[in-house]
Amino acid sequence: MTETRWHPTVTALVPTYNGAAFIGRTLESLARQTWPSLEILIGDDCSTDDTLAIVNDFAAHHPNVRVVERDANLGWLRNSNDLMAHAGGELLFFAFHDDVLAPTYV
């Protein structure tokens, strides 16, 4: 009998607001994850700093990244809930804009 292993797609949810000072390190740590099927979903909540430019540049270089740009500030809870609704993965976790994760975190 062969063992069947489950390899779900995992979505990293990154709600952010004015995280320009930190988010680059967070995104780079997500890009270094060893899990083979990782989606990174970023929700920018109308940042007034360079956050949106940073995340859009990152997404342009990583095909597994999607950015949700808000038309109005939703606040942390609504931004996070909306990200969960848009996630494509079978499993989800939050990676806040100032988290730096070890490569084997997922």
Gaussian input, Z-matrix of N, CA and C with variables (Angstrom, degrees):
# hf/3-21g

backbone

0 1
 N
 C     1     B1
 C     2     B2     1     A1
 N     3     B3     2     A2     1     D1
 C     4     B4     3     A3     2     D2
 C     5     B5     4     A4     3     D3
 N     6     B6     5     A5     4     D4
 C     7     B7     6     A6     5     D5
 C     8     B8     7     A7     6     D6
 N     9     B9     8     A8     7     D7
 C    10    B10     9     A9     8     D8
 C    11    B11    10    A10     9     D9
 N    12    B12    11    A11    10    D10
 C    13    B13    12    A12    11    D11
 C    14    B14    13    A13    12    D12
 N    15    B15    14    A14    13    D13
 C    16    B16    15    A15    14    D14
 C    17    B17    16    A16    15    D15
 N    18    B18    17    A17    16    D16
 C    19    B19    18    A18    17    D17
 C    20    B20    19    A19    18    D18
 N    21    B21    20    A20    19    D19
 C    22    B22    21    A21    20    D20
 C    23    B23    22    A22    21    D21
 N    24    B24    23    A23    22    D22
 C    25    B25    24    A24    23    D23
 C    26    B26    25    A25    24    D24
 N    27    B27    26    A26    25    D25
 C    28    B28    27    A27    26    D26
 C    29    B29    28    A28    27    D27
 N    30    B30    29    A29    28    D28
 C    31    B31    30    A30    29    D29
 C    32    B32    31    A31    30    D30
 N    33    B33    32    A32    31    D31
 C    34    B34    33    A33    32    D32
 C    35    B35    34    A34    33    D33
 N    36    B36    35    A35    34    D34
 C    37    B37    36    A36    35    D35
 C    38    B38    37    A37    36    D36
 N    39    B39    38    A38    37    D37
 C    40    B40    39    A39    38    D38
 C    41    B41    40    A40    39    D39
 N    42    B42    41    A41    40    D40
 C    43    B43    42    A42    41    D41
 C    44    B44    43    A43    42    D42
 N    45    B45    44    A44    43    D43
 C    46    B46    45    A45    44    D44
 C    47    B47    46    A46    45    D45
 N    48    B48    47    A47    46    D46
 C    49    B49    48    A48    47    D47
 C    50    B50    49    A49    48    D48
 N    51    B51    50    A50    49    D49
 C    52    B52    51    A51    50    D50
 C    53    B53    52    A52    51    D51
 N    54    B54    53    A53    52    D52
 C    55    B55    54    A54    53    D53
 C    56    B56    55    A55    54    D54
 N    57    B57    56    A56    55    D55
 C    58    B58    57    A57    56    D56
 C    59    B59    58    A58    57    D57
 N    60    B60    59    A59    58    D58
 C    61    B61    60    A60    59    D59
 C    62    B62    61    A61    60    D60
 N    63    B63    62    A62    61    D61
 C    64    B64    63    A63    62    D62
 C    65    B65    64    A64    63    D63
 N    66    B66    65    A65    64    D64
 C    67    B67    66    A66    65    D65
 C    68    B68    67    A67    66    D66
 N    69    B69    68    A68    67    D67
 C    70    B70    69    A69    68    D68
 C    71    B71    70    A70    69    D69
 N    72    B72    71    A71    70    D70
 C    73    B73    72    A72    71    D71
 C    74    B74    73    A73    72    D72
 N    75    B75    74    A74    73    D73
 C    76    B76    75    A75    74    D74
 C    77    B77    76    A76    75    D75
 N    78    B78    77    A77    76    D76
 C    79    B79    78    A78    77    D77
 C    80    B80    79    A79    78    D78
 N    81    B81    80    A80    79    D79
 C    82    B82    81    A81    80    D80
 C    83    B83    82    A82    81    D81
 N    84    B84    83    A83    82    D82
 C    85    B85    84    A84    83    D83
 C    86    B86    85    A85    84    D84
 N    87    B87    86    A86    85    D85
 C    88    B88    87    A87    86    D86
 C    89    B89    88    A88    87    D87
 N    90    B90    89    A89    88    D88
 C    91    B91    90    A90    89    D89
 C    92    B92    91    A91    90    D90
 N    93    B93    92    A92    91    D91
 C    94    B94    93    A93    92    D92
 C    95    B95    94    A94    93    D93
 N    96    B96    95    A95    94    D94
 C    97    B97    96    A96    95    D95
 C    98    B98    97    A97    96    D96
 N    99    B99    98    A98    97    D97
 C   100   B100    99    A99    98    D98
 C   101   B101   100   A100    99    D99
 N   102   B102   101   A101   100   D100
 C   103   B103   102   A102   101   D101
 C   104   B104   103   A103   102   D102
 N   105   B105   104   A104   103   D103
 C   106   B106   105   A105   104   D104
 C   107   B107   106   A106   105   D105
 N   108   B108   107   A107   106   D106
 C   109   B109   108   A108   107   D107
 C   110   B110   109   A109   108   D108
 N   111   B111   110   A110   109   D109
 C   112   B112   111   A111   110   D110
 C   113   B113   112   A112   111   D111
 N   114   B114   113   A113   112   D112
 C   115   B115   114   A114   113   D113
 C   116   B116   115   A115   114   D114
 N   117   B117   116   A116   115   D115
 C   118   B118   117   A117   116   D116
 C   119   B119   118   A118   117   D117
 N   120   B120   119   A119   118   D118
 C   121   B121   120   A120   119   D119
 C   122   B122   121   A121   120   D120
 N   123   B123   122   A122   121   D121
 C   124   B124   123   A123   122   D122
 C   125   B125   124   A124   123   D123
 N   126   B126   125   A125   124   D124
 C   127   B127   126   A126   125   D125
 C   128   B128   127   A127   126   D126
 N   129   B129   128   A128   127   D127
 C   130   B130   129   A129   128   D128
 C   131   B131   130   A130   129   D129
 N   132   B132   131   A131   130   D130
 C   133   B133   132   A132   131   D131
 C   134   B134   133   A133   132   D132
 N   135   B135   134   A134   133   D133
 C   136   B136   135   A135   134   D134
 C   137   B137   136   A136   135   D135
 N   138   B138   137   A137   136   D136
 C   139   B139   138   A138   137   D137
 C   140   B140   139   A139   138   D138
 N   141   B141   140   A140   139   D139
 C   142   B142   141   A141   140   D140
 C   143   B143   142   A142   141   D141
 N   144   B144   143   A143   142   D142
 C   145   B145   144   A144   143   D143
 C   146   B146   145   A145   144   D144
 N   147   B147   146   A146   145   D145
 C   148   B148   147   A147   146   D146
 C   149   B149   148   A148   147   D147
 N   150   B150   149   A149   148   D148
 C   151   B151   150   A150   149   D149
 C   152   B152   151   A151   150   D150
 N   153   B153   152   A152   151   D151
 C   154   B154   153   A153   152   D152
 C   155   B155   154   A154   153   D153
 N   156   B156   155   A155   154   D154
 C   157   B157   156   A156   155   D155
 C   158   B158   157   A157   156   D156
 N   159   B159   158   A158   157   D157
 C   160   B160   159   A159   158   D158
 C   161   B161   160   A160   159   D159
 N   162   B162   161   A161   160   D160
 C   163   B163   162   A162   161   D161
 C   164   B164   163   A163   162   D162
 N   165   B165   164   A164   163   D163
 C   166   B166   165   A165   164   D164
 C   167   B167   166   A166   165   D165
 N   168   B168   167   A167   166   D166
 C   169   B169   168   A168   167   D167
 C   170   B170   169   A169   168   D168
 N   171   B171   170   A170   169   D169
 C   172   B172   171   A171   170   D170
 C   173   B173   172   A172   171   D171
 N   174   B174   173   A173   172   D172
 C   175   B175   174   A174   173   D173
 C   176   B176   175   A175   174   D174
 N   177   B177   176   A176   175   D175
 C   178   B178   177   A177   176   D176
 C   179   B179   178   A178   177   D177
 N   180   B180   179   A179   178   D178
 C   181   B181   180   A180   179   D179
 C   182   B182   181   A181   180   D180
 N   183   B183   182   A182   181   D181
 C   184   B184   183   A183   182   D182
 C   185   B185   184   A184   183   D183
 N   186   B186   185   A185   184   D184
 C   187   B187   186   A186   185   D185
 C   188   B188   187   A187   186   D186
 N   189   B189   188   A188   187   D187
 C   190   B190   189   A189   188   D188
 C   191   B191   190   A190   189   D189
 N   192   B192   191   A191   190   D190
 C   193   B193   192   A192   191   D191
 C   194   B194   193   A193   192   D192
 N   195   B195   194   A194   193   D193
 C   196   B196   195   A195   194   D194
 C   197   B197   196   A196   195   D195
 N   198   B198   197   A197   196   D196
 C   199   B199   198   A198   197   D197
 C   200   B200   199   A199   198   D198
 N   201   B201   200   A200   199   D199
 C   202   B202   201   A201   200   D200
 C   203   B203   202   A202   201   D201
 N   204   B204   203   A203   202   D202
 C   205   B205   204   A204   203   D203
 C   206   B206   205   A205   204   D204
 N   207   B207   206   A206   205   D205
 C   208   B208   207   A207   206   D206
 C   209   B209   208   A208   207   D207
 N   210   B210   209   A209   208   D208
 C   211   B211   210   A210   209   D209
 C   212   B212   211   A211   210   D210
 N   213   B213   212   A212   211   D211
 C   214   B214   213   A213   212   D212
 C   215   B215   214   A214   213   D213
 N   216   B216   215   A215   214   D214
 C   217   B217   216   A216   215   D215
 C   218   B218   217   A217   216   D216
 N   219   B219   218   A218   217   D217
 C   220   B220   219   A219   218   D218
 C   221   B221   220   A220   219   D219
 N   222   B222   221   A221   220   D220
 C   223   B223   222   A222   221   D221
 C   224   B224   223   A223   222   D222
 N   225   B225   224   A224   223   D223
 C   226   B226   225   A225   224   D224
 C   227   B227   226   A226   225   D225
 N   228   B228   227   A227   226   D226
 C   229   B229   228   A228   227   D227
 C   230   B230   229   A229   228   D228
 N   231   B231   230   A230   229   D229
 C   232   B232   231   A231   230   D230
 C   233   B233   232   A232   231   D231
 N   234   B234   233   A233   232   D232
 C   235   B235   234   A234   233   D233
 C   236   B236   235   A235   234   D234
 N   237   B237   236   A236   235   D235
 C   238   B238   237   A237   236   D236
 C   239   B239   238   A238   237   D237
 N   240   B240   239   A239   238   D238
 C   241   B241   240   A240   239   D239
 C   242   B242   241   A241   240   D240
 N   243   B243   242   A242   241   D241
 C   244   B244   243   A243   242   D242
 C   245   B245   244   A244   243   D243
 N   246   B246   245   A245   244   D244
 C   247   B247   246   A246   245   D245
 C   248   B248   247   A247   246   D246
 N   249   B249   248   A248   247   D247
 C   250   B250   249   A249   248   D248
 C   251   B251   250   A250   249   D249
 N   252   B252   251   A251   250   D250
 C   253   B253   252   A252   251   D251
 C   254   B254   253   A253   252   D252
 N   255   B255   254   A254   253   D253
 C   256   B256   255   A255   254   D254
 C   257   B257   256   A256   255   D255
 N   258   B258   257   A257   256   D256
 C   259   B259   258   A258   257   D257
 C   260   B260   259   A259   258   D258
 N   261   B261   260   A260   259   D259
 C   262   B262   261   A261   260   D260
 C   263   B263   262   A262   261   D261
 N   264   B264   263   A263   262   D262
 C   265   B265   264   A264   263   D263
 C   266   B266   265   A265   264   D264
 N   267   B267   266   A266   265   D265
 C   268   B268   267   A267   266   D266
 C   269   B269   268   A268   267   D267
 N   270   B270   269   A269   268   D268
 C   271   B271   270   A270   269   D269
 C   272   B272   271   A271   270   D270
 N   273   B273   272   A272   271   D271
 C   274   B274   273   A273   272   D272
 C   275   B275   274   A274   273   D273
 N   276   B276   275   A275   274   D274
 C   277   B277   276   A276   275   D275
 C   278   B278   277   A277   276   D276
 N   279   B279   278   A278   277   D277
 C   280   B280   279   A279   278   D278
 C   281   B281   280   A280   279   D279
 N   282   B282   281   A281   280   D280
 C   283   B283   282   A282   281   D281
 C   284   B284   283   A283   282   D282
 N   285   B285   284   A284   283   D283
 C   286   B286   285   A285   284   D284
 C   287   B287   286   A286   285   D285
 N   288   B288   287   A287   286   D286
 C   289   B289   288   A288   287   D287
 C   290   B290   289   A289   288   D288
 N   291   B291   290   A290   289   D289
 C   292   B292   291   A291   290   D290
 C   293   B293   292   A292   291   D291
 N   294   B294   293   A293   292   D292
 C   295   B295   294   A294   293   D293
 C   296   B296   295   A295   294   D294
 N   297   B297   296   A296   295   D295
 C   298   B298   297   A297   296   D296
 C   299   B299   298   A298   297   D297
 N   300   B300   299   A299   298   D298
 C   301   B301   300   A300   299   D299
 C   302   B302   301   A301   300   D300
 N   303   B303   302   A302   301   D301
 C   304   B304   303   A303   302   D302
 C   305   B305   304   A304   303   D303
 N   306   B306   305   A305   304   D304
 C   307   B307   306   A306   305   D305
 C   308   B308   307   A307   306   D306
 N   309   B309   308   A308   307   D307
 C   310   B310   309   A309   308   D308
 C   311   B311   310   A310   309   D309
 N   312   B312   311   A311   310   D310
 C   313   B313   312   A312   311   D311
 C   314   B314   313   A313   312   D312
 N   315   B315   314   A314   313   D313
 C   316   B316   315   A315   314   D314
 C   317   B317   316   A316   315   D315

   B1=1.4533
   B2=1.5293
   B3=1.3164
   B4=1.4606
   B5=1.5170
   B6=1.2871
   B7=1.4624
   B8=1.5218
   B9=1.3157
   B10=1.4569
   B11=1.5201
   B12=1.3110
   B13=1.4694
   B14=1.5139
   B15=1.2964
   B16=1.4557
   B17=1.5177
   B18=1.3303
   B19=1.4623
   B20=1.5238
   B21=1.3278
   B22=1.4641
   B23=1.5219
   B24=1.3136
   B25=1.4559
   B26=1.5228
   B27=1.3089
   B28=1.4667
   B29=1.5263
   B30=1.3234
   B31=1.4626
   B32=1.5217
   B33=1.3352
   B34=1.4623
   B35=1.5221
   B36=1.3090
   B37=1.4639
   B38=1.5230
   B39=1.3307
   B40=1.4610
   B41=1.5289
   B42=1.3389
   B43=1.4646
   B44=1.5232
   B45=1.3230
   B46=1.4611
   B47=1.5195
   B48=1.3125
   B49=1.4601
   B50=1.5244
   B51=1.3104
   B52=1.4641
   B53=1.5332
   B54=1.3236
   B55=1.4555
   B56=1.5160
   B57=1.3230
   B58=1.4657
   B59=1.5269
   B60=1.3113
   B61=1.4603
   B62=1.5245
   B63=1.3404
   B64=1.4611
   B65=1.5256
   B66=1.3136
   B67=1.4603
   B68=1.5202
   B69=1.3025
   B70=1.4638
   B71=1.5169
   B72=1.3292
   B73=1.4717
   B74=1.5170
   B75=1.3169
   B76=1.4674
   B77=1.5195
   B78=1.3198
   B79=1.4599
   B80=1.5211
   B81=1.3129
   B82=1.4636
   B83=1.5268
   B84=1.3183
   B85=1.4645
   B86=1.5272
   B87=1.3229
   B88=1.4603
   B89=1.5260
   B90=1.3139
   B91=1.4639
   B92=1.5311
   B93=1.3253
   B94=1.4684
   B95=1.5332
   B96=1.3200
   B97=1.4607
   B98=1.5204
   B99=1.3128
   B100=1.4610
   B101=1.5261
   B102=1.3063
   B103=1.4651
   B104=1.5306
   B105=1.3237
   B106=1.4703
   B107=1.5275
   B108=1.3028
   B109=1.4674
   B110=1.5267
   B111=1.3265
   B112=1.4577
   B113=1.5176
   B114=1.3215
   B115=1.4621
   B116=1.5287
   B117=1.3141
   B118=1.4659
   B119=1.5189
   B120=1.3247
   B121=1.4607
   B122=1.5222
   B123=1.3303
   B124=1.4644
   B125=1.5190
   B126=1.3178
   B127=1.4622
   B128=1.5138
   B129=1.3368
   B130=1.4636
   B131=1.5232
   B132=1.3122
   B133=1.4634
   B134=1.5284
   B135=1.3373
   B136=1.4696
   B137=1.5280
   B138=1.3147
   B139=1.4643
   B140=1.5230
   B141=1.3227
   B142=1.4650
   B143=1.5293
   B144=1.3323
   B145=1.4641
   B146=1.5330
   B147=1.3082
   B148=1.4649
   B149=1.5273
   B150=1.3168
   B151=1.4598
   B152=1.5201
   B153=1.3166
   B154=1.4647
   B155=1.5295
   B156=1.3011
   B157=1.4665
   B158=1.5246
   B159=1.3072
   B160=1.4628
   B161=1.5234
   B162=1.3288
   B163=1.4696
   B164=1.5293
   B165=1.3259
   B166=1.4642
   B167=1.5270
   B168=1.3190
   B169=1.4620
   B170=1.5301
   B171=1.3117
   B172=1.4632
   B173=1.5301
   B174=1.3168
   B175=1.4727
   B176=1.5218
   B177=1.3164
   B178=1.4604
   B179=1.5291
   B180=1.3299
   B181=1.4672
   B182=1.5263
   B183=1.3230
   B184=1.4654
   B185=1.5306
   B186=1.3193
   B187=1.4690
   B188=1.5285
   B189=1.3142
   B190=1.4613
   B191=1.5308
   B192=1.3269
   B193=1.4712
   B194=1.5174
   B195=1.3298
   B196=1.4657
   B197=1.5204
   B198=1.3305
   B199=1.4667
   B200=1.5168
   B201=1.3239
   B202=1.4581
   B203=1.5210
   B204=1.3192
   B205=1.4616
   B206=1.5252
   B207=1.2927
   B208=1.4672
   B209=1.5268
   B210=1.3442
   B211=1.4653
   B212=1.5257
   B213=1.3271
   B214=1.4639
   B215=1.5202
   B216=1.3084
   B217=1.4569
   B218=1.5286
   B219=1.3335
   B220=1.4645
   B221=1.5246
   B222=1.3039
   B223=1.4600
   B224=1.5256
   B225=1.3307
   B226=1.4551
   B227=1.5290
   B228=1.3101
   B229=1.4636
   B230=1.5279
   B231=1.3175
   B232=1.4699
   B233=1.5246
   B234=1.3147
   B235=1.4595
   B236=1.5325
   B237=1.3165
   B238=1.4608
   B239=1.5250
   B240=1.3145
   B241=1.4661
   B242=1.5191
   B243=1.3244
   B244=1.4591
   B245=1.5261
   B246=1.3156
   B247=1.4579
   B248=1.5243
   B249=1.3272
   B250=1.4644
   B251=1.5260
   B252=1.3312
   B253=1.4652
   B254=1.5311
   B255=1.3289
   B256=1.4685
   B257=1.5299
   B258=1.3115
   B259=1.4631
   B260=1.5228
   B261=1.3099
   B262=1.4587
   B263=1.5189
   B264=1.3157
   B265=1.4605
   B266=1.5150
   B267=1.3175
   B268=1.4643
   B269=1.5256
   B270=1.3152
   B271=1.4575
   B272=1.5208
   B273=1.3305
   B274=1.4663
   B275=1.5187
   B276=1.3230
   B277=1.4591
   B278=1.5163
   B279=1.3207
   B280=1.4583
   B281=1.5193
   B282=1.3189
   B283=1.4592
   B284=1.5270
   B285=1.2936
   B286=1.4557
   B287=1.5206
   B288=1.3327
   B289=1.4634
   B290=1.5284
   B291=1.3186
   B292=1.4599
   B293=1.5296
   B294=1.3580
   B295=1.4644
   B296=1.5278
   B297=1.3066
   B298=1.4614
   B299=1.5209
   B300=1.3504
   B301=1.4524
   B302=1.5219
   B303=1.3151
   B304=1.4561
   B305=1.5289
   B306=1.3240
   B307=1.4664
   B308=1.5165
   B309=1.3130
   B310=1.4619
   B311=1.5216
   B312=1.3247
   B313=1.4711
   B314=1.5168
   B315=1.3289
   B316=1.4697
   B317=1.5136
   A1=108.79
   A2=116.11
   A3=119.85
   A4=109.92
   A5=114.85
   A6=121.14
   A7=109.01
   A8=115.96
   A9=121.03
   A10=108.66
   A11=115.93
   A12=120.38
   A13=109.15
   A14=115.53
   A15=122.58
   A16=108.20
   A17=117.42
   A18=122.75
   A19=108.64
   A20=116.70
   A21=119.65
   A22=112.09
   A23=114.24
   A24=119.76
   A25=106.89
   A26=116.18
   A27=122.58
   A28=107.51
   A29=115.87
   A30=120.79
   A31=109.88
   A32=115.16
   A33=121.87
   A34=106.96
   A35=116.53
   A36=122.44
   A37=108.43
   A38=115.69
   A39=120.47
   A40=108.86
   A41=117.00
   A42=118.31
   A43=108.55
   A44=116.30
   A45=117.43
   A46=111.58
   A47=114.28
   A48=123.26
   A49=106.50
   A50=115.94
   A51=122.03
   A52=112.10
   A53=115.45
   A54=120.74
   A55=114.25
   A56=117.84
   A57=121.38
   A58=113.16
   A59=117.66
   A60=120.61
   A61=112.53
   A62=117.09
   A63=120.40
   A64=114.72
   A65=117.74
   A66=121.05
   A67=114.42
   A68=118.63
   A69=120.73
   A70=111.85
   A71=116.99
   A72=121.43
   A73=110.78
   A74=116.75
   A75=120.58
   A76=110.63
   A77=116.71
   A78=120.63
   A79=111.82
   A80=117.45
   A81=120.14
   A82=110.54
   A83=117.55
   A84=119.15
   A85=110.68
   A86=117.78
   A87=120.36
   A88=110.96
   A89=117.43
   A90=121.32
   A91=111.42
   A92=118.15
   A93=122.40
   A94=113.13
   A95=118.49
   A96=120.02
   A97=110.44
   A98=116.56
   A99=121.94
   A100=112.51
   A101=118.34
   A102=120.87
   A103=108.62
   A104=118.32
   A105=120.52
   A106=115.75
   A107=118.55
   A108=120.20
   A109=110.00
   A110=115.12
   A111=121.24
   A112=110.14
   A113=115.51
   A114=122.50
   A115=106.81
   A116=116.40
   A117=121.37
   A118=106.97
   A119=115.94
   A120=122.52
   A121=108.48
   A122=115.53
   A123=122.00
   A124=109.32
   A125=116.91
   A126=121.82
   A127=109.82
   A128=116.84
   A129=120.12
   A130=108.86
   A131=116.26
   A132=122.92
   A133=111.87
   A134=115.50
   A135=122.43
   A136=112.53
   A137=115.99
   A138=120.30
   A139=110.59
   A140=115.11
   A141=121.11
   A142=111.32
   A143=116.91
   A144=120.77
   A145=108.27
   A146=118.75
   A147=122.85
   A148=114.02
   A149=118.44
   A150=121.30
   A151=112.52
   A152=117.48
   A153=120.51
   A154=111.29
   A155=117.91
   A156=120.80
   A157=111.01
   A158=117.49
   A159=122.00
   A160=110.47
   A161=117.36
   A162=119.50
   A163=111.66
   A164=117.56
   A165=119.52
   A166=111.17
   A167=117.48
   A168=120.85
   A169=110.40
   A170=116.38
   A171=120.70
   A172=110.30
   A173=116.83
   A174=121.34
   A175=111.66
   A176=117.37
   A177=121.10
   A178=111.98
   A179=116.75
   A180=121.69
   A181=113.50
   A182=117.56
   A183=121.66
   A184=109.23
   A185=117.75
   A186=120.46
   A187=114.70
   A188=118.47
   A189=121.35
   A190=112.64
   A191=116.54
   A192=121.45
   A193=110.09
   A194=115.17
   A195=121.47
   A196=108.56
   A197=115.43
   A198=121.60
   A199=108.06
   A200=115.53
   A201=121.93
   A202=106.71
   A203=114.94
   A204=120.56
   A205=107.98
   A206=116.79
   A207=122.28
   A208=111.04
   A209=115.39
   A210=121.56
   A211=111.30
   A212=115.30
   A213=121.92
   A214=107.37
   A215=115.98
   A216=120.57
   A217=108.93
   A218=116.01
   A219=121.42
   A220=112.82
   A221=116.83
   A222=119.78
   A223=109.17
   A224=115.59
   A225=120.61
   A226=112.74
   A227=118.19
   A228=120.88
   A229=112.41
   A230=117.68
   A231=120.00
   A232=111.48
   A233=118.10
   A234=121.40
   A235=109.51
   A236=117.04
   A237=121.82
   A238=111.91
   A239=117.17
   A240=120.33
   A241=111.48
   A242=116.85
   A243=120.09
   A244=111.25
   A245=117.42
   A246=119.84
   A247=110.64
   A248=117.33
   A249=119.81
   A250=110.62
   A251=116.91
   A252=120.69
   A253=112.08
   A254=117.86
   A255=122.05
   A256=113.84
   A257=117.28
   A258=120.81
   A259=110.92
   A260=115.64
   A261=121.10
   A262=113.36
   A263=117.32
   A264=120.59
   A265=113.63
   A266=113.79
   A267=120.72
   A268=110.83
   A269=116.02
   A270=122.80
   A271=107.95
   A272=116.48
   A273=122.48
   A274=109.78
   A275=115.06
   A276=120.02
   A277=108.26
   A278=116.00
   A279=121.47
   A280=109.93
   A281=115.20
   A282=122.68
   A283=104.79
   A284=116.55
   A285=120.23
   A286=110.48
   A287=116.41
   A288=120.14
   A289=114.72
   A290=117.62
   A291=119.66
   A292=111.96
   A293=117.09
   A294=121.65
   A295=109.83
   A296=116.07
   A297=121.94
   A298=105.19
   A299=115.29
   A300=121.08
   A301=111.91
   A302=116.73
   A303=121.82
   A304=108.99
   A305=118.89
   A306=121.98
   A307=115.12
   A308=118.26
   A309=120.98
   A310=112.38
   A311=117.33
   A312=121.13
   A313=111.92
   A314=117.61
   A315=120.84
   A316=107.73
   D1=130.92
   D2=178.20
   D3=-94.28
   D4=144.58
   D5=179.29
   D6=-86.41
   D7=129.78
   D8=176.04
   D9=-94.04
   D10=125.96
   D11=179.56
   D12=-100.71
   D13=141.08
   D14=179.02
   D15=-92.50
   D16=125.48
   D17=179.34
   D18=-126.81
   D19=75.51
   D20=-176.25
   D21=-72.02
   D22=157.40
   D23=167.55
   D24=-75.55
   D25=133.10
   D26=179.79
   D27=-113.07
   D28=133.27
   D29=177.35
   D30=-107.38
   D31=125.18
   D32=171.56
   D33=-90.26
   D34=118.29
   D35=179.30
   D36=-94.71
   D37=123.14
   D38=-176.26
   D39=-123.22
   D40=85.90
   D41=173.76
   D42=-76.57
   D43=136.43
   D44=-177.38
   D45=-145.25
   D46=149.26
   D47=172.80
   D48=-149.78
   D49=119.65
   D50=179.41
   D51=50.96
   D52=50.08
   D53=-178.75
   D54=-104.57
   D55=18.56
   D56=-174.31
   D57=-54.34
   D58=-34.64
   D59=-177.16
   D60=-69.91
   D61=-19.77
   D62=-172.54
   D63=-121.63
   D64=-31.63
   D65=-164.02
   D66=-63.94
   D67=-27.62
   D68=178.52
   D69=-58.83
   D70=-45.02
   D71=178.43
   D72=-64.67
   D73=-39.40
   D74=178.06
   D75=-61.83
   D76=-48.93
   D77=-177.82
   D78=-64.45
   D79=-40.08
   D80=177.80
   D81=-63.74
   D82=-38.11
   D83=178.40
   D84=-68.08
   D85=-33.01
   D86=175.35
   D87=-69.83
   D88=-38.27
   D89=179.24
   D90=-64.54
   D91=-25.72
   D92=-179.34
   D93=-88.33
   D94=3.67
   D95=179.99
   D96=-61.64
   D97=142.31
   D98=-179.13
   D99=-86.53
   D100=-10.77
   D101=179.15
   D102=-65.61
   D103=129.96
   D104=-171.17
   D105=-73.70
   D106=-19.42
   D107=-176.44
   D108=-128.67
   D109=83.13
   D110=-176.67
   D111=-121.11
   D112=127.19
   D113=172.28
   D114=-104.08
   D115=136.56
   D116=175.92
   D117=-113.91
   D118=118.29
   D119=-176.85
   D120=-117.57
   D121=114.90
   D122=-174.85
   D123=-109.61
   D124=128.92
   D125=176.09
   D126=-112.47
   D127=104.60
   D128=177.26
   D129=-87.02
   D130=120.63
   D131=-173.26
   D132=-95.12
   D133=55.03
   D134=178.31
   D135=63.36
   D136=47.27
   D137=178.30
   D138=-58.02
   D139=146.89
   D140=178.72
   D141=-103.58
   D142=0.90
   D143=176.36
   D144=-106.45
   D145=-155.22
   D146=-176.29
   D147=-88.04
   D148=13.01
   D149=-176.66
   D150=-54.62
   D151=-49.45
   D152=-176.35
   D153=-61.29
   D154=-41.96
   D155=178.11
   D156=-62.90
   D157=-40.13
   D158=179.80
   D159=-64.94
   D160=-47.65
   D161=-177.49
   D162=-70.14
   D163=-35.83
   D164=177.47
   D165=-66.23
   D166=-39.73
   D167=176.88
   D168=-63.58
   D169=-43.01
   D170=178.33
   D171=-61.83
   D172=-45.86
   D173=-179.51
   D174=-62.22
   D175=-34.26
   D176=-179.76
   D177=-63.65
   D178=-21.86
   D179=-178.25
   D180=-106.32
   D181=0.38
   D182=-177.24
   D183=-136.35
   D184=107.98
   D185=-175.26
   D186=-67.30
   D187=-14.24
   D188=179.56
   D189=-92.37
   D190=13.24
   D191=-177.53
   D192=-112.68
   D193=132.88
   D194=172.44
   D195=-123.53
   D196=140.73
   D197=178.55
   D198=-114.88
   D199=130.11
   D200=173.86
   D201=-107.37
   D202=111.99
   D203=-179.66
   D204=-96.11
   D205=126.03
   D206=-177.95
   D207=-83.24
   D208=145.73
   D209=173.97
   D210=-84.31
   D211=-23.84
   D212=179.09
   D213=-145.13
   D214=152.65
   D215=179.33
   D216=-68.85
   D217=121.42
   D218=-178.66
   D219=-93.42
   D220=-19.22
   D221=-171.89
   D222=87.32
   D223=160.57
   D224=-173.04
   D225=-57.77
   D226=-47.44
   D227=-174.28
   D228=-64.99
   D229=-48.68
   D230=-179.79
   D231=-68.28
   D232=-36.66
   D233=175.68
   D234=-60.94
   D235=-46.57
   D236=-179.82
   D237=-65.05
   D238=-44.75
   D239=178.82
   D240=-61.63
   D241=-40.54
   D242=178.88
   D243=-66.22
   D244=-38.39
   D245=176.46
   D246=-61.06
   D247=-42.81
   D248=178.26
   D249=-60.02
   D250=-38.90
   D251=-179.89
   D252=-67.42
   D253=-27.35
   D254=-178.57
   D255=-95.15
   D256=-2.90
   D257=-176.62
   D258=-68.70
   D259=140.14
   D260=178.54
   D261=-98.11
   D262=-9.52
   D263=-176.08
   D264=-80.89
   D265=160.45
   D266=175.48
   D267=-80.15
   D268=-26.18
   D269=176.40
   D270=-125.89
   D271=148.68
   D272=-177.24
   D273=-130.71
   D274=152.09
   D275=168.09
   D276=-151.03
   D277=155.43
   D278=177.30
   D279=-91.62
   D280=134.18
   D281=171.21
   D282=-124.30
   D283=100.65
   D284=-175.62
   D285=-72.27
   D286=156.49
   D287=-168.37
   D288=-64.18
   D289=-5.27
   D290=176.25
   D291=-119.19
   D292=16.41
   D293=175.87
   D294=-87.86
   D295=142.59
   D296=170.04
   D297=-124.41
   D298=121.97
   D299=-172.28
   D300=-108.73
   D301=143.08
   D302=174.63
   D303=-63.70
   D304=150.24
   D305=-176.37
   D306=-57.68
   D307=-25.40
   D308=-179.32
   D309=-102.00
   D310=17.50
   D311=-179.47
   D312=-56.85
   D313=-44.86
   D314=-179.04
   D315=-80.57

